[in-house]
Amino acid sequence: MQRPIRIKLLYFAGVRDRLGSAGEELDLPADVERVADLARYLVVAKPALEGVLSSVRFAVGEEFVEPERRLAPGDVVALIPPVSGG
């Protein structure tokens, strides 16, 4: 039996505002193995993110990653929405 993967999530800008939190630790279900799986899981687990994650970039260990990137125990995953400057 595969143990759940525990990761740390960091929320920035609009994602942080929608969730009212800067981040959390999360035990992922066994079927969440990649960043793309995580995005699908988060929309269900956190309905406030619906319609937002399509424009969010994911970073693992301070590097932007592709949706196919596998998650590992202890990963720090940042959700970074587009920001506008002025």
KOLVO-643953 format. One line per field, with one value per residue: residue number from 0; residue in three letters; x, y, z of N, C-alpha, C, CB in turn. Coordinates in nm, 3 decimals. Glycine has a CB too. Layout:
// residues N
lonu = [NUM/...]
zanu = [ALA/...]
nX = [X/...]
nY = [Y/...]
nZ = [Z/...]
caX = [X/...]
caY = [Y/...]
caZ = [Z/...]
cX = [X/...]
cY = [Y/...]
cZ = [Z/...]
cbX = [X/...]
cbY = [Y/...]
cbZ = [Z/...]
This chain:
// residues 86
lonu = [0/1/2/3/4/5/6/7/8/9/10/11/12/13/14/15/16/17/18/19/20/21/22/23/24/25/26/27/28/29/30/31/32/33/34/35/36/37/38/39/40/41/42/43/44/45/46/47/48/49/50/51/52/53/54/55/56/57/58/59/60/61/62/63/64/65/66/67/68/69/70/71/72/73/74/75/76/77/78/79/80/81/82/83/84/85]
zanu = [MET/GLN/ARG/PRO/ILE/ARG/ILE/LYS/LEU/LEU/TYR/PHE/ALA/GLY/VAL/ARG/ASP/ARG/LEU/GLY/SER/ALA/GLY/GLU/GLU/LEU/ASP/LEU/PRO/ALA/ASP/VAL/GLU/ARG/VAL/ALA/ASP/LEU/ALA/ARG/TYR/LEU/VAL/VAL/ALA/LYS/PRO/ALA/LEU/GLU/GLY/VAL/LEU/SER/SER/VAL/ARG/PHE/ALA/VAL/GLY/GLU/GLU/PHE/VAL/GLU/PRO/GLU/ARG/ARG/LEU/ALA/PRO/GLY/ASP/VAL/VAL/ALA/LEU/ILE/PRO/PRO/VAL/SER/GLY/GLY]
nX = [0.084/0.059/0.189/0.045/0.151/0.307/0.300/0.403/0.211/0.223/0.060/0.001/-0.068/-0.368/-0.462/-0.399/-0.561/-0.820/-0.832/-0.778/-0.545/-0.192/-0.073/-0.032/0.014/-0.026/-0.166/-0.157/-0.394/-0.351/-0.382/-0.294/-0.032/0.115/0.182/-0.030/-0.233/-0.255/-0.356/-0.614/-0.717/-0.714/-0.910/-1.143/-1.117/-1.095/-1.316/-1.319/-1.114/-1.196/-1.198/-0.979/-0.732/-0.647/-0.494/-0.289/0.052/0.263/0.514/0.789/1.009/1.109/1.126/0.966/0.742/0.638/0.312/0.337/0.524/0.639/0.531/0.691/0.747/0.765/0.797/0.783/0.534/0.443/0.174/0.125/-0.033/-0.096/0.032/-0.031/0.150/0.255]
nY = [-0.119/0.215/0.495/0.812/1.111/1.380/1.720/2.066/2.349/2.667/2.970/3.241/3.589/3.640/3.378/3.329/3.528/3.434/3.193/3.271/3.220/3.174/2.939/2.578/2.249/1.938/1.619/1.413/1.230/0.890/0.880/1.121/1.214/1.375/1.719/1.809/1.637/1.729/1.988/1.929/1.797/2.002/2.181/2.043/1.996/2.252/2.457/2.735/2.784/2.722/2.783/2.945/2.815/2.753/2.960/2.975/2.938/2.669/2.606/2.416/2.371/2.628/2.654/2.691/2.448/2.185/2.043/1.763/1.699/1.492/1.454/1.459/1.331/1.588/1.795/2.142/2.330/2.595/2.808/3.027/3.296/3.496/3.825/4.175/4.467/4.798]
nZ = [0.000/-0.090/0.074/0.164/-0.001/0.150/0.113/0.097/0.048/-0.101/-0.121/-0.337/-0.400/-0.574/-0.535/-0.268/-0.155/-0.225/-0.083/0.173/0.308/0.344/0.291/0.336/0.480/0.319/0.286/0.021/-0.177/-0.294/-0.572/-0.667/-0.824/-0.994/-1.091/-1.253/-1.165/-0.905/-0.948/-1.050/-0.826/-0.633/-0.725/-0.669/-0.392/-0.294/-0.364/-0.409/-0.580/-0.832/-1.177/-1.161/-1.155/-1.411/-1.506/-1.332/-1.239/-1.151/-0.916/-0.809/-0.552/-0.596/-0.872/-1.181/-1.306/-1.530/-1.603/-1.600/-1.415/-1.156/-0.819/-0.501/-0.168/0.073/-0.106/-0.189/-0.303/-0.497/-0.577/-0.822/-0.936/-1.236/-1.225/-1.223/-1.288/-1.202]
caX = [0.000/0.136/0.157/0.018/0.261/0.283/0.368/0.369/0.160/0.235/-0.037/0.041/-0.154/-0.511/-0.491/-0.395/-0.681/-0.940/-0.833/-0.760/-0.431/-0.066/-0.027/-0.068/0.068/-0.135/-0.143/-0.224/-0.443/-0.259/-0.395/-0.235/0.111/0.180/0.130/-0.162/-0.326/-0.272/-0.445/-0.750/-0.756/-0.738/-1.038/-1.248/-1.097/-1.105/-1.401/-1.287/-1.013/-1.254/-1.183/-0.856/-0.609/-0.603/-0.395/-0.188/0.174/0.307/0.659/0.832/1.146/1.140/1.140/0.842/0.742/0.534/0.208/0.375/0.626/0.596/0.545/0.764/0.728/0.843/0.800/0.719/0.467/0.387/0.073/0.155/-0.118/-0.039/0.016/-0.011/0.231/0.231]
caY = [0.000/0.338/0.597/0.942/1.206/1.507/1.833/2.198/2.439/2.810/3.042/3.379/3.689/3.612/3.246/3.352/3.604/3.349/3.089/3.329/3.152/3.181/2.804/2.468/2.118/1.858/1.478/1.389/1.094/0.808/0.903/1.251/1.185/1.478/1.854/1.814/1.570/1.821/2.096/1.874/1.769/2.127/2.239/1.971/2.014/2.395/2.513/2.876/2.791/2.688/2.887/3.022/2.737/2.745/3.064/2.969/2.862/2.590/2.598/2.320/2.403/2.761/2.649/2.660/2.310/2.143/1.963/1.623/1.682/1.406/1.509/1.373/1.372/1.703/1.902/2.270/2.365/2.729/2.841/3.166/3.348/3.610/3.951/4.293/4.566/4.934]
caZ = [0.000/-0.101/0.174/0.101/-0.012/0.221/0.051/0.150/-0.054/-0.077/-0.203/-0.360/-0.463/-0.580/-0.477/-0.123/-0.120/-0.237/0.019/0.304/0.370/0.269/0.259/0.425/0.449/0.266/0.253/-0.106/-0.202/-0.373/-0.717/-0.701/-0.840/-1.075/-1.073/-1.317/-1.073/-0.793/-0.992/-1.054/-0.688/-0.561/-0.767/-0.596/-0.248/-0.262/-0.470/-0.434/-0.686/-0.962/-1.277/-1.138/-1.171/-1.551/-1.532/-1.226/-1.264/-1.037/-0.898/-0.708/-0.516/-0.652/-1.017/-1.250/-1.355/-1.623/-1.538/-1.590/-1.311/-1.046/-0.685/-0.407/-0.029/0.115/-0.205/-0.159/-0.429/-0.494/-0.677/-0.852/-1.042/-1.305/-1.152/-1.305/-1.217/-1.245]
cX = [0.088/0.091/0.129/0.144/0.221/0.367/0.329/0.325/0.180/0.143/0.005/-0.071/-0.302/-0.549/-0.495/-0.522/-0.806/-0.948/-0.818/-0.644/-0.308/-0.013/-0.071/0.013/-0.050/-0.087/-0.224/-0.277/-0.346/-0.267/-0.343/-0.084/0.187/0.118/-0.009/-0.268/-0.357/-0.370/-0.591/-0.803/-0.793/-0.870/-1.154/-1.238/-1.118/-1.184/-1.375/-1.186/-1.069/-1.244/-1.057/-0.731/-0.561/-0.498/-0.282/-0.067/0.212/0.459/0.686/0.978/1.196/1.168/1.005/0.853/0.625/0.433/0.247/0.474/0.568/0.622/0.615/0.737/0.820/0.852/0.729/0.666/0.403/0.287/0.083/0.068/-0.047/-0.063/0.036/0.066/0.200/0.333]
cY = [0.125/0.437/0.728/1.028/1.333/1.614/1.961/2.284/2.583/2.881/3.188/3.459/3.648/3.477/3.259/3.425/3.517/3.247/3.145/3.268/3.167/3.044/2.703/2.345/2.029/1.716/1.448/1.247/1.021/0.836/1.041/1.233/1.295/1.615/1.868/1.748/1.661/1.933/2.048/1.848/1.898/2.192/2.173/2.000/2.159/2.465/2.659/2.891/2.760/2.808/2.970/2.945/2.727/2.851/3.065/2.889/2.790/2.588/2.494/2.350/2.530/2.759/2.616/2.522/2.288/2.055/1.816/1.595/1.599/1.477/1.407/1.421/1.488/1.815/2.027/2.320/2.502/2.746/2.991/3.214/3.462/3.737/4.066/4.395/4.705/5.028]
cZ = [0.000/0.006/0.104/0.099/0.062/0.154/0.125/0.033/-0.009/-0.173/-0.214/-0.423/-0.458/-0.523/-0.325/-0.078/-0.123/-0.124/0.160/0.381/0.281/0.234/0.362/0.389/0.413/0.241/0.128/-0.115/-0.296/-0.523/-0.761/-0.704/-0.912/-1.045/-1.136/-1.229/-0.955/-0.830/-0.994/-0.912/-0.614/-0.599/-0.693/-0.446/-0.204/-0.371/-0.501/-0.547/-0.825/-1.056/-1.264/-1.178/-1.315/-1.583/-1.428/-1.273/-1.136/-1.035/-0.788/-0.679/-0.583/-0.802/-1.078/-1.312/-1.451/-1.549/-1.518/-1.477/-1.195/-0.913/-0.596/-0.265/0.005/0.013/-0.151/-0.293/-0.412/-0.608/-0.700/-0.967/-1.116/-1.224/-1.250/-1.223/-1.269/-1.192]
cbX = [-0.096/0.122/0.272/-0.096/0.296/0.317/0.332/0.490/0.011/0.383/-0.179/0.165/-0.112/-0.557/-0.383/-0.268/-0.698/-0.939/-0.721/-0.885/-0.462/0.038/0.123/-0.219/0.151/-0.191/-0.182/-0.130/-0.586/-0.288/-0.538/-0.279/0.128/0.169/0.227/-0.157/-0.267/-0.136/-0.404/-0.753/-0.643/-0.625/-1.057/-1.237/-0.959/-0.964/-1.544/-1.234/-0.901/-1.401/-1.299/-0.847/-0.629/-0.722/-0.463/-0.246/0.292/0.250/0.721/0.813/1.236/1.259/1.246/0.810/0.734/0.595/0.082/0.434/0.676/0.669/0.408/0.917/0.754/0.979/0.734/0.819/0.360/0.500/-0.072/0.304/-0.253/-0.097/0.117/-0.146/0.380/0.098]
cbY = [0.000/0.399/0.614/1.015/1.237/1.495/1.844/2.262/2.410/2.859/3.030/3.383/3.712/3.621/3.140/3.432/3.722/3.276/2.990/3.316/3.002/3.258/2.802/2.438/2.058/1.921/1.382/1.417/1.098/0.662/0.889/1.364/1.056/1.445/1.958/1.746/1.436/1.879/2.148/1.743/1.696/2.223/2.224/1.818/1.969/2.459/2.497/2.943/2.695/2.644/2.977/3.063/2.599/2.761/3.199/2.907/2.954/2.446/2.738/2.171/2.289/2.818/2.544/2.767/2.210/2.066/1.970/1.577/1.820/1.270/1.548/1.373/1.253/1.658/1.856/2.374/2.257/2.836/2.799/3.184/3.397/3.624/3.962/4.352/4.536/4.980]
cbZ = [0.122/-0.243/0.275/0.176/-0.161/0.374/-0.101/0.227/-0.084/-0.093/-0.144/-0.447/-0.608/-0.720/-0.521/-0.083/-0.215/-0.372/-0.008/0.384/0.395/0.349/0.246/0.417/0.568/0.137/0.372/-0.222/-0.262/-0.348/-0.758/-0.598/-0.915/-1.226/-1.133/-1.456/-1.024/-0.749/-1.132/-1.136/-0.614/-0.586/-0.919/-0.622/-0.209/-0.245/-0.432/-0.307/-0.656/-0.946/-1.270/-0.991/-1.117/-1.645/-1.534/-1.097/-1.314/-1.043/-0.861/-0.757/-0.550/-0.581/-1.060/-1.357/-1.238/-1.745/-1.618/-1.721/-1.259/-1.051/-0.626/-0.438/0.066/0.149/-0.338/-0.091/-0.469/-0.505/-0.630/-0.887/-0.985/-1.447/-1.033/-1.356/-1.233/-1.204]
